[in-house]
Amino acid sequence: MNMKEGRFVLGTFRSERMRVLYRSRQNGHLRVMLVLVHIDITPQHTPLPVFRRIGERTIPYSWRAYGATTAAREGRGSYHSQGNHKTGACEIKEKIENPLCINCNTRGHMASSTTCPQFPKPEKGQGKDLTSEILAAHAKASRPMTHSEPPFVQGELKYLFKERNRARKLWQFTKFPQHKTELNRLQNKIKRKVVQYRQQVWEDYLTSLDAEDGSLWGTARAFRKKGLPISALNGPNGVALSDTNKTELIALSLESQFQLNDIHNPHKDNIITNTVDAYIANHTNNNNIDPIPPALPSELISYIKKIKIKKSPGRDGITNKMIKNLPLITIFKITNIINNMFNLRYFPNAWKTALIIPILKPGKDPTRADSHRPISLLPILSKLAEKIISARLNDYLERNNILTPEQHGFRPRLSTSHQLLRVVEYIKDAIDRNQYTAAVFLDIQKAFDRVWHTGLLYKLIKFKIPPPLIILLKSYINDRSFTVKINRTYSLTKSAKAGIAQGSILGPVLFNLYVNDIIKSTNTMICMYADDTAILSRHYDPDTLTKNINTHLAHLEKWFSVWKIALNTSKTEAVSFSQKRPPPEITLQNQRIPWSQHTKYLGVIIDKNLTFRQHITHIRNKFKNALRQLYPLIGKKSKLNRHNKMLIYTLILKPLLTYASPIWAHAARTNINLIESSQNTILRIILDAHCILKFQDRRLESGRTKSSNSHPNDTKGDHDGEQLPLVFRQGYMLRHFLHVLSGFIPPRAPNHGGWSESRQISPQACNG
């Protein structure tokens, strides 16, 4: 094959029954090749013989190549066939030029966004057009739901209603006392039957609940979370009574919340702003840098498979269930939009509007607009795009080891238990060395809502994030907006001048980068979980201990001021973990922080002696409140089967008792007994057991010793370590349930170290 004078095409084209001449039977790839090189295949002998897939045969053919001129160039070649596979080889004696670009009408490049300057750019409303297309398709494919509920009057009740009406008419006509007595008897009987009927309907509903279809969890959620309506709000212009006035009042409150803190450093601010502006200007139109790796449809499909269909939609109204049922062609369109975002480094404005649902904060004044917590709902298409961007950003952060190891928030394979374990182990080690230990737990005002956008971009530049990603993230964080919804009323769209989008995928990662360069000290230990920050120090001399902490806090004050982060000194707490006299007080922003007896950090109440008595009492009360809410489902008179009752306990109630159990599981036995008594209570309720049946600590298997009081060293022992009490061991409750349901409690070992004698319980003691 002569390759000096032209190009060649080598391939296998499959067509049905050898009929390559008829366009209805031609292979699609063959037709594309013929159009690109302007070749027309005509037979030398017509018609072609029908091949019966016997042996190999060469069929001669002629071809005509059409170029820029009208003259045709003749040539010859051979056409080989075996079965329904066709191979062709031909020699083109004259060079065939590249086809013209359909956009710029020039030769030498492919028609793409990177090689052709006149390639059509995607419009900024492309995301909005896709939203309208999805909603229109959903409306066309949907139909109104009809609820066919059975009538309330059924069977015997219907007959009793007729008899009561007849007795009433008879008494009204005759006024005889015996007729009045009969009417009263029928009315009382109807009342009893209605109560029985409603109870039977409730019991049938409980019996039909199933964990597989989600009805069990939906019912449990309805009992636990009873949303209260937004009450009348006090505003500057009077009391807001209507939903319209309430939404506007809360929207104005949130708009003032999404503003920068009033902290100014003119010299530093100018340096940071000028650096960011110069960087953006130099890299905005620079096409010589490596682009963002494009998204693939398979990547998008893998994310779509993981989304939950029960989540509420954003402002655009596209639900997760719609995304789950999208055809493949629409997924290709979404992928194309995301790749165009990468090429243009632009995030659509239609995906930057959040829908906010206000919820009253516990213990706050319901008449104040700022007493409501904003629950932000973002468009699902925006979250899919953020997921793909986050994957590329996290991959760069992990490969370059950028995030500080002291930050445990929103990071894979790290949890609150790991950070709490660092704190508790640091304190216990100091106590064992007879050292003074102190900790300051900082409170940051509106940490996520008041992030400085320019400062965040400066941090991204400092950490050498790829320039295309920085420019795309600039478009992502700027010009964001929100609207407040109460019932079916929406407020006017408001802008967010600062902060990270709540409920977003990229928000936690960007906040971690914003506080990633926090100042550290060799004399203290810093612990961070997102914005929850603790400073710990230990020393034999209390004065030196206080000096180390105050020095570190002084440097942190300057760092917080530069990056416009405000500290709330009234909520900042300091704890001295020592039996000795407390060290001198800590000073923060020229204010003294008094020593506290205990503090709450990452959901665990840490007291100065590490007894965890307050924390265990707190979670026990929390468990009791949740039990009261769910009692109609798991109570003794509930018709819900025991399997579903056990599921509710295991997945809803038990996590309240076992949260961060590696931190406090080896507290004093008297404190652990409080947890176990709560467990025994719920166990007795679920099994409808007699009051004489005692559920005390038992060995998991024969030969295992009673758990020691040594502190766990890692979180692997959260539910299955032998050091943990029996209440936290994985599988114990399930096996214990099975033994009880079979009417037999596994016997204990002989009485050693406080263990009582074993005994056997009859099946009758469990009441079935």
C-alpha positions in Angstrom: 0.0 0.0 0.0 1.5 3.3 -1.1 1.5 5.7 1.9 3.6 8.5 0.4 1.0 10.0 -1.9 -2.0 9.9 0.3 -3.8 8.4 3.3 -5.4 5.1 3.7 -8.4 3.7 5.7 -8.2 0.2 7.2 -11.2 -1.3 8.8 -13.8 -4.1 8.8 -17.3 -3.1 7.9 -20.1 -5.5 8.6 -23.2 -5.4 6.5 -26.1 -7.8 6.0 -25.8 -10.4 3.3 -23.0 -8.6 1.4 -25.3 -6.0 -0.1 -23.0 -3.0 0.3 -24.4 -1.3 -2.7 -27.8 -0.8 -1.4 -27.9 2.1 1.1 -30.7 0.5 3.2 -28.3 -2.4 3.9 -25.0 -0.5 4.2 -23.1 -0.4 7.5 -23.2 2.9 9.3 -19.4 3.2 9.7 -18.9 2.4 6.0 -21.3 5.2 5.0 -19.5 7.7 7.2 -16.1 6.8 5.7 -17.5 7.1 2.1 -18.9 10.6 2.9 -15.6 11.8 4.5 -13.3 10.7 1.6 -15.9 11.3 -1.1 -15.7 7.7 -2.5 -18.5 6.1 -4.4 -18.2 2.3 -4.8 -19.8 1.0 -8.0 -19.7 -2.7 -9.1 -17.9 -3.9 -12.2 -20.4 -6.6 -12.7 -24.0 -6.1 -11.5 -25.7 -7.6 -9.8 -23.3 -8.8 -7.1 -23.6 -12.5 -6.4 -25.3 -13.4 -3.2 -22.7 -14.9 -0.9 -23.6 -18.0 1.0 -20.7 -17.8 3.5 -18.7 -20.7 1.8 -15.0 -20.1 1.7 -13.3 -16.8 0.8 -13.9 -14.9 -2.4 -12.6 -11.8 -4.0 -15.1 -9.5 -5.6 -13.7 -6.9 -8.0 -15.1 -3.4 -7.8 -14.3 0.1 -9.1 -14.3 3.3 -7.2 -14.6 7.0 -8.0 -13.0 9.7 -5.8 -14.5 13.1 -6.1 -12.3 16.1 -5.1 -12.5 19.8 -5.4 -12.7 19.6 -9.2 -15.4 18.0 -11.3 -13.0 15.5 -12.8 -13.3 12.0 -11.4 -10.3 10.0 -10.5 -10.4 6.4 -11.4 -8.8 3.6 -9.5 -9.1 -0.1 -8.8 -9.0 -2.2 -5.8 -10.2 -5.5 -4.4 -13.1 -6.4 -2.1 -12.6 -9.4 0.1 -15.4 -11.2 1.9 -15.7 -14.0 4.3 -19.1 -14.6 5.8 -20.7 -11.3 6.6 -17.4 -9.5 7.3 -16.1 -7.3 4.4 -12.6 -5.9 4.0 -11.6 -3.5 1.3 -8.2 -2.2 0.1 -7.8 0.5 -2.5 -4.9 2.7 -3.7 -5.6 6.4 -4.1 -3.0 7.8 -6.4 -3.8 11.4 -5.8 -3.8 13.0 -2.3 -7.2 13.7 -0.9 -7.3 16.9 1.1 -8.8 17.3 4.5 -12.5 18.1 4.6 -13.5 21.7 5.2 -14.5 22.7 8.7 -18.2 23.2 9.0 -17.7 26.3 11.2 -14.7 28.3 9.9 -14.6 26.8 6.3 -10.8 26.0 6.6 -8.8 22.8 6.4 -6.3 21.2 8.7 -8.2 20.8 12.0 -11.2 19.0 13.4 -14.3 20.9 14.3 -14.0 21.1 18.1 -14.0 23.7 20.8 -10.2 23.5 21.3 -9.1 23.6 17.7 -11.7 25.7 15.9 -12.0 29.4 17.0 -15.5 29.6 15.6 -16.8 26.5 17.3 -20.2 27.4 18.7 -20.0 28.2 22.4 -22.7 26.9 24.8 -25.2 29.6 25.8 -25.4 30.6 29.4 -29.0 29.5 29.5 -28.2 26.0 28.5 -28.7 24.6 32.0 -32.1 26.4 32.3 -33.2 25.0 28.9 -32.3 21.5 30.1 -34.3 22.1 33.3 -37.4 23.1 31.3 -37.0 20.1 29.0 -36.9 17.7 32.0 -39.9 19.3 33.7 -41.9 19.2 30.4 -41.1 15.6 29.9 -42.1 14.8 33.5 -45.4 16.7 33.1 -46.1 14.8 29.9 -45.4 11.4 31.4 -47.2 12.0 34.7 -50.9 11.7 35.5 -52.8 12.9 38.6 -52.8 10.6 41.5 -56.1 9.3 42.7 -56.5 8.1 46.3 -59.2 5.5 46.6 -59.7 5.2 50.4 -62.3 2.8 51.7 -65.4 4.4 53.1 -65.5 4.9 56.9 -68.9 3.3 57.3 -68.6 -0.4 56.8 -70.5 -3.6 57.8 -72.1 -3.5 61.2 -71.5 0.2 61.6 -73.6 1.0 58.6 -76.5 -1.1 60.1 -76.1 0.6 63.5 -76.3 4.0 61.9 -79.6 3.0 60.2 -81.0 1.7 63.5 -80.0 4.8 65.4 -81.6 7.1 62.8 -84.8 5.0 63.0 -84.8 5.1 66.8 -84.3 8.9 66.8 -87.2 9.5 64.4 -89.4 7.2 66.5 -88.5 9.0 69.8 -89.0 12.4 68.2 -92.4 11.3 67.0 -93.7 9.5 70.2 -91.5 11.0 73.0 -91.8 7.6 74.8 -89.1 7.0 77.5 -88.4 3.5 76.2 -87.6 4.9 72.8 -85.2 7.4 74.3 -83.5 4.6 76.1 -83.1 2.6 72.9 -81.7 5.6 71.1 -79.1 6.2 73.9 -78.2 2.5 73.8 -77.5 2.6 70.1 -75.5 5.8 70.3 -73.2 4.3 73.0 -72.8 1.1 71.0 -71.8 3.2 68.0 -69.2 5.1 70.0 -67.7 1.8 71.2 -67.7 0.4 67.7 -66.1 3.5 66.2 -63.3 3.3 68.8 -62.8 -0.4 68.0 -62.8 0.3 64.2 -60.2 3.1 64.5 -58.0 0.9 66.7 -58.3 -1.9 64.1 -57.4 0.4 61.3 -54.3 1.6 63.3 -53.3 -2.0 64.1 -53.7 -3.0 60.4 -51.5 -0.1 59.4 -48.8 -1.1 61.9 -49.0 -4.6 60.7 -48.5 -3.5 57.1 -45.4 -1.4 57.9 -42.2 -2.7 56.3 -38.6 -1.6 56.4 -38.0 -2.5 52.7 -40.5 0.0 51.2 -39.6 2.7 53.7 -43.0 2.9 55.3 -41.6 2.0 58.7 -39.0 4.8 58.7 -41.5 7.3 57.4 -43.9 6.6 60.2 -41.1 6.7 62.8 -39.9 10.0 61.4 -43.4 11.4 61.6 -43.6 10.6 65.3 -40.1 12.1 66.1 -40.1 15.2 63.9 -43.4 17.1 64.2 -42.8 20.3 62.3 -44.3 23.4 63.9 -45.7 26.2 61.7 -43.8 29.5 61.6 -45.4 31.8 64.2 -46.0 35.5 63.8 -42.7 37.4 63.6 -41.7 40.7 65.0 -40.3 43.0 62.3 -39.1 46.6 62.1 -42.5 47.5 60.5 -44.7 45.6 62.8 -45.9 42.0 63.2 -45.6 39.7 60.2 -48.7 37.5 60.1 -49.0 36.4 56.5 -46.7 33.9 54.8 -45.6 36.6 52.3 -44.5 39.0 55.1 -42.8 36.1 57.0 -40.8 35.0 54.0 -39.6 38.5 53.3 -38.7 39.1 56.9 -36.6 35.9 57.2 -35.0 36.6 53.7 -33.9 40.0 54.9 -32.5 38.5 58.1 -30.6 35.8 56.1 -29.3 38.4 53.6 -27.7 40.4 56.5 -26.3 37.1 57.8 -24.6 36.2 54.5 -22.3 39.3 54.7 -18.7 39.7 55.6 -17.7 40.4 59.2 -16.9 44.0 59.9 -13.2 43.4 60.2 -10.8 45.6 58.1 -7.1 45.3 57.5 -6.5 47.8 54.6 -2.9 46.8 53.9 -3.5 43.0 53.9 -6.8 43.4 52.1 -5.2 45.3 49.2 -2.4 42.7 48.8 -4.8 39.8 48.8 -7.3 41.5 46.4 -4.6 42.6 43.9 -3.0 39.2 43.9 -6.3 37.5 43.1 -7.2 40.0 40.4 -3.8 39.7 38.7 -4.0 35.9 38.8 -7.5 35.7 37.4 -6.6 38.2 34.6 -3.5 36.2 33.6 -5.2 32.8 33.4 -8.7 33.6 32.2 -7.9 33.5 28.5 -4.8 31.3 28.7 -5.4 28.2 26.7 -1.9 26.8 27.2 -2.6 25.4 30.6 -3.8 21.8 31.1 -7.7 21.7 31.0 -9.8 20.1 33.7 -10.2 16.3 33.0 -13.6 15.9 31.2 -16.5 14.1 32.7 -17.7 10.8 31.4 -21.3 9.6 31.1 -20.3 6.5 33.1 -19.0 8.7 35.9 -22.3 10.7 36.0 -24.3 7.4 36.0 -22.4 6.1 38.9 -23.3 9.2 40.9 -26.9 9.1 39.8 -27.2 5.5 41.1 -26.2 6.7 44.6 -28.6 9.5 45.1 -31.7 9.1 47.3 -35.1 9.6 45.7 -36.7 10.8 49.0 -34.7 14.1 49.1 -36.5 17.3 48.5 -36.0 19.1 45.2 -34.4 22.5 44.8 -35.9 25.7 43.3 -36.1 24.2 39.8 -38.5 21.5 41.0 -36.4 18.6 39.5 -36.6 15.7 41.9 -34.1 12.9 42.4 -36.6 10.4 41.1 -36.7 12.3 37.8 -32.9 12.1 37.5 -33.0 8.4 38.3 -35.4 7.8 35.3 -33.6 10.0 32.8 -32.9 8.4 29.4 -29.4 8.0 28.2 -29.6 10.8 25.7 -30.4 13.3 28.5 -27.5 12.0 30.6 -25.3 12.7 27.6 -26.6 16.2 27.5 -25.9 16.8 31.1 -22.4 15.4 30.6 -21.9 17.8 27.7 -23.0 20.8 29.8 -20.6 19.9 32.5 -17.7 19.5 30.0 -18.7 22.9 28.5 -18.5 24.3 32.1 -15.0 22.9 32.3 -14.0 24.4 29.0 -15.5 27.8 29.6 -14.7 27.7 33.4 -18.2 29.0 34.1 -20.8 27.7 36.6 -24.4 28.4 35.4 -26.4 31.0 37.4 -29.5 28.8 37.2 -27.7 26.3 39.4 -26.6 28.8 42.0 -30.0 29.7 43.5 -30.8 27.9 46.8 -34.3 27.3 48.2 -34.3 27.9 52.0 -36.7 26.3 54.4 -36.6 28.0 57.8 -36.8 25.8 60.9 -37.0 27.1 64.5 -33.9 26.5 66.5 -34.5 24.6 69.8 -34.9 26.9 72.7 -35.0 30.1 70.7 -37.7 32.9 70.6 -40.1 31.9 67.8 -41.1 35.5 67.2 -37.6 36.5 66.0 -36.6 36.0 62.4 -33.0 35.2 63.3 -34.2 32.3 65.5 -34.8 30.1 62.5 -32.1 27.8 61.0 -31.9 27.9 57.2 -32.2 24.5 55.5 -30.8 25.0 52.0 -32.0 22.9 49.1 -29.9 23.1 45.9 -30.8 21.8 42.4 -29.9 18.2 41.9 -28.2 19.0 38.6 -26.0 21.5 40.5 -25.1 18.7 43.0 -24.1 16.3 40.2 -21.8 19.0 38.7 -20.3 19.7 42.1 -19.8 16.0 42.7 -17.7 15.8 39.5 -15.7 18.9 40.4 -15.2 17.7 43.9 -13.8 14.4 42.7 -11.1 16.3 40.7 -10.4 18.7 43.6 -10.1 16.0 46.2 -7.9 13.9 44.0 -5.5 16.8 43.7 -5.6 17.5 47.4 -4.9 13.8 48.3 -2.1 13.5 45.8 -0.3 16.5 47.1 -1.2 16.0 50.7 -2.4 19.6 51.2 -5.0 19.3 54.0 -3.5 19.5 57.5 -3.8 16.3 59.5 -5.3 18.2 62.5 -8.5 18.7 60.4 -10.9 15.8 60.7 -14.0 17.4 59.3 -15.6 16.0 56.2 -12.6 13.8 55.3 -12.8 10.2 54.4 -12.0 7.6 57.1 -12.1 10.2 59.8 -15.0 11.0 62.2 -15.8 12.9 65.3 -14.8 9.9 67.4 -11.2 10.0 66.0 -10.9 13.7 67.0 -12.4 13.2 70.4 -10.1 10.3 71.0 -7.1 12.6 70.3 -8.4 15.0 72.9 -9.2 12.5 75.6 -5.9 10.6 75.1 -3.9 13.8 75.3 -5.6 14.7 78.6 -5.3 11.2 80.1 -1.7 11.0 79.2 -1.1 14.3 81.0 -3.0 13.1 84.1 -0.9 10.0 84.2 2.2 12.2 84.2 0.8 14.4 86.9 0.8 17.4 84.6 -1.6 20.3 84.4 -3.8 20.2 81.4 -6.0 22.9 80.0 -8.1 23.3 76.9 -9.8 26.2 75.2 -12.8 25.5 72.9 -13.3 28.3 70.4 -16.6 29.4 69.0 -16.6 31.0 65.5 -19.5 33.2 64.6 -21.3 32.2 61.3 -18.2 30.2 60.2 -19.7 28.9 56.9 -22.0 31.9 56.2 -19.3 34.6 56.3 -16.3 33.1 54.3 -14.4 35.8 52.5 -14.6 34.9 48.8 -11.5 36.8 47.8 -9.6 35.3 50.7 -10.7 31.8 49.7 -9.4 32.3 46.1 -6.1 33.6 47.6 -5.8 30.3 49.6 -6.5 28.3 46.4 -3.8 30.1 44.6 -1.4 29.6 47.6 -2.0 25.9 47.6 -1.3 25.8 43.8 -4.7 24.4 42.8 -4.8 24.1 38.9 -5.7 27.5 37.4 -8.8 26.2 35.4 -10.2 24.8 38.6 -9.6 28.1 40.5 -11.4 30.1 37.8 -14.3 27.7 37.7 -14.5 27.8 41.5 -14.5 31.6 41.4 -17.6 31.4 39.1 -19.1 28.9 41.5 -18.8 30.9 44.8 -19.7 34.3 43.3 -23.1 35.7 42.5 -25.0 33.1 44.5 -28.6 33.8 45.5 -31.4 32.3 47.6 -35.1 32.5 48.1 -37.1 31.6 51.3 -40.2 29.3 51.1 -42.9 29.0 53.8 -45.7 26.6 52.8 -46.3 27.6 49.2 -45.1 31.2 49.4 -41.7 32.3 48.1 -39.8 35.4 48.9 -38.0 37.6 46.5 -34.6 36.4 45.4 -31.8 37.7 47.6 -28.1 37.7 47.0 -25.4 36.2 49.2 -22.3 38.3 49.3 -20.2 35.9 51.4 -20.2 32.4 52.7 -20.2 28.9 51.3 -23.4 27.3 50.0 -25.1 25.3 52.7 -26.0 21.7 51.6 -23.5 21.7 48.8 -20.9 19.1 47.9 -18.0 21.6 47.5 -18.8 23.7 50.5 -17.1 21.6 53.2 -14.0 21.1 51.1 -13.6 24.8 50.4 -14.1 25.6 54.0 -11.4 23.1 55.0 -9.1 24.9 52.5 -10.0 28.3 53.9 -8.9 27.4 57.4 -6.1 25.0 56.3 -3.2 27.3 57.1 -4.3 28.0 60.7 -1.4 28.9 62.9 0.0 26.0 65.0 2.4 26.0 68.0 4.8 23.4 69.3 3.7 24.0 72.9 0.0 23.3 72.2 -2.1 20.8 70.3 -4.8 22.0 68.0 -7.9 19.9 67.1 -10.2 20.8 64.3 -13.5 19.4 63.0 -14.6 21.9 60.4 -15.2 25.1 62.5 -15.1 23.4 65.9 -11.6 24.2 67.1 -9.9 23.3 70.4 -6.5 24.3 71.7 -4.9 22.1 74.4 -1.7 22.3 76.3 -0.1 20.5 79.3 2.8 21.4 81.6 4.1 20.7 85.1 4.0 24.5 85.8 0.5 26.1 85.7 1.8 29.5 84.9 3.8 28.2 81.9 0.7 26.3 80.8 -1.4 29.5 80.7 1.4 31.4 79.0 1.6 28.8 76.2 -2.1 28.9 75.6 -2.3 32.7 75.7 0.6 33.0 73.3 -1.0 30.7 70.8 -4.4 32.5 71.1 -2.6 35.9 70.5 -1.3 34.6 67.2 -4.7 33.1 66.3 -6.4 36.4 66.9 -4.2 38.1 64.3 -4.8 35.2 61.8 -8.6 35.4 62.4 -8.5 39.2 61.8 -6.6 38.9 58.5 -9.1 36.4 57.1 -12.2 38.2 58.5 -13.2 35.4 60.9 -15.0 36.6 64.0 -14.8 34.8 67.4 -17.6 34.7 69.9 -15.8 35.1 73.2 -19.1 34.7 75.2 -19.5 31.2 74.0 -15.8 30.2 74.1 -15.1 27.9 77.1 -11.9 26.9 78.9 -11.6 23.7 81.1 -8.7 22.8 83.4 -8.4 19.0 83.7 -6.7 18.6 87.0 -7.5 17.9 90.6 -5.1 20.6 91.7 -5.8 24.3 91.9 -6.7 25.8 88.5 -4.0 27.7 86.6 -4.4 31.4 85.8 -7.3 32.4 83.6 -7.0 32.5 79.8 -7.3 35.8 77.9 -8.9 36.1 74.5 -9.4 39.4 72.8 -8.7 41.2 76.0 -11.4 39.3 77.8 -10.9 36.7 80.5 -12.3 33.3 79.9 -13.4 31.7 83.2 -12.7 28.1 83.9 -15.7 25.7 83.4 -16.4 22.4 85.1 -17.3 20.8 81.8 -17.9 21.6 78.1 -19.6 20.1 75.1 -17.3 19.3 72.2 -18.4 17.4 69.0 -21.5 16.1 70.8 -19.8 14.8 73.9 -19.8 16.5 77.3 -16.2 16.4 78.7 -15.9 17.2 82.4 -12.7 18.2 84.2 -12.3 14.7 85.8 -13.2 12.7 82.7 -15.9 10.8 84.5 -18.4 11.5 81.7 -21.2 11.5 84.2 -22.9 14.6 82.7 -22.7 13.1 79.2 -24.2 9.8 80.2 -27.0 11.5 82.0 -27.6 13.7 78.9 -27.8 10.9 76.4 -30.0 8.9 78.8 -32.5 11.8 79.0 -32.3 12.2 75.2 -33.0 8.5 74.8 -36.0 8.7 77.1 -37.5 11.6 75.1 -37.0 9.7 71.9 -38.6 6.6 73.5 -41.7 8.6 74.5 -42.1 9.8 71.0 -41.9 6.3 69.5 -43.8 4.6 72.2 -47.0 4.3 70.0 -44.9 2.2 67.6 -42.9 0.0 70.0 -45.0 0.0 73.1 -46.4 -3.2 74.7 -49.8 -2.7 73.2 -48.5 -1.9 69.7 -49.3 -4.5 67.0 -46.1 -3.8 65.2 -44.2 -7.1 65.0 -41.1 -7.6 67.1 -38.8 -7.6 64.2 -39.8 -4.1 63.2 -39.6 -3.0 66.8 -36.1 -4.3 67.1 -35.2 -2.4 63.8 -36.5 0.8 65.3 -34.5 0.3 68.4 -31.3 -0.7 66.6 -31.3 2.0 64.0 -33.0 5.0 65.8 -32.7 4.6 69.5 -29.5 2.6 70.0 -27.3 5.2 68.2 -28.4 7.7 70.8 -26.8 5.6 73.5 -23.7 4.4 71.6 -22.6 7.7 69.9 -18.8 8.1 70.4 -18.8 5.1 72.8 -15.0 4.5 72.4 -14.5 7.8 74.2 -16.5 7.1 77.3 -17.3 3.4 77.3 -14.8 2.7 80.2 -16.3 5.2 82.6 -17.2 4.0 86.1 -19.5 1.0 86.4 -22.1 3.1 88.1 -22.3 5.4 85.1 -22.4 2.5 82.6 -25.3 1.0 84.6 -27.4 4.1 83.7 -27.0 3.2 80.0 -27.7 -0.5 80.6 -30.8 0.3 82.6 -32.2 2.3 79.6 -31.4 -0.7 77.4 -33.1 -3.1 79.7 -36.2 -0.8 79.8 -36.6 -0.8 76.0 -35.9 -4.5 75.9 -38.6 -5.2 78.4 -41.0 -3.0 76.4 -40.3 -4.6 73.1 -40.6 -8.2 74.4 -43.6 -7.3 76.6 -41.7 -9.1 79.4 -42.8 -9.4 83.0 -41.4 -7.1 85.5 -39.6 -9.9 87.3 -37.5 -10.6 84.3 -34.1 -8.9 84.8 -31.9 -8.2 81.8 -28.4 -7.7 83.3 -25.0 -8.0 81.8 -24.2 -11.5 80.6 -21.3 -13.0 78.8 -21.4 -13.0 75.1 -20.0 -16.4 74.8 -18.6 -19.0 77.3 -15.0 -18.4 78.3 -15.1 -14.6 77.9 -14.2 -12.5 80.9 -15.8 -9.4 82.2 -14.7 -6.2 80.4 -12.0 -4.2 81.9 -12.0 -0.5 82.6 -9.0 0.3 80.4 -9.6 3.0 77.8 -9.8 1.9 74.1 -6.9 2.9 71.9 -8.8 3.2 68.7 -12.2 3.4 67.3 -12.1 -0.2 65.9 -13.5 -1.3 69.3 -16.6 0.8 68.8 -18.9 -2.1 68.8 -16.9 -5.3 68.8 -13.9 -5.0 71.1 -13.7 -7.2 74.1 -12.6 -4.2 76.2 -16.0 -2.6 75.7 -19.0 -3.4 78.0 -21.4 -5.9 76.7 -24.0 -3.3 75.8 -21.7 -2.1 72.9 -20.7 -5.4 71.4 -21.8 -6.1 67.9 -24.4 -8.8 67.6 -25.0 -9.2 71.3 -28.5 -7.6 71.3 -29.5 -9.7 68.3 -28.4 -12.9 69.8 -29.9 -11.9 73.1 -33.2 -11.2 71.4 -33.2 -14.6 69.8 -32.6 -16.4 73.1 -35.4 -14.5 74.8 -37.8 -15.1 72.0 -37.1 -18.8 72.3 -37.9 -18.6 76.0 -34.4 -19.1 77.3 -31.9 -16.7 78.7 -28.3 -18.0 78.3 -26.9 -18.9 81.7 -24.2 -16.9 83.4 -20.9 -18.1 84.7 -20.5 -18.7 88.5 -20.5 -15.7 90.6 -17.1 -14.0 90.4 -16.5 -10.3 90.9 -20.1 -9.2 91.2 -21.6 -11.6 88.6 -24.9 -13.2 89.9 -25.8 -16.8 89.6 -27.4 -18.1 86.4 -31.0 -19.0 86.1 -33.4 -20.2 83.5 -36.6 -18.4 82.6 -39.6 -20.2 81.4 -41.3 -19.2 78.2 -44.4 -18.1 80.1 -42.3 -15.4 81.8 -41.8 -13.6 78.5 -45.6 -13.5 77.7 -45.2 -15.0 74.3 
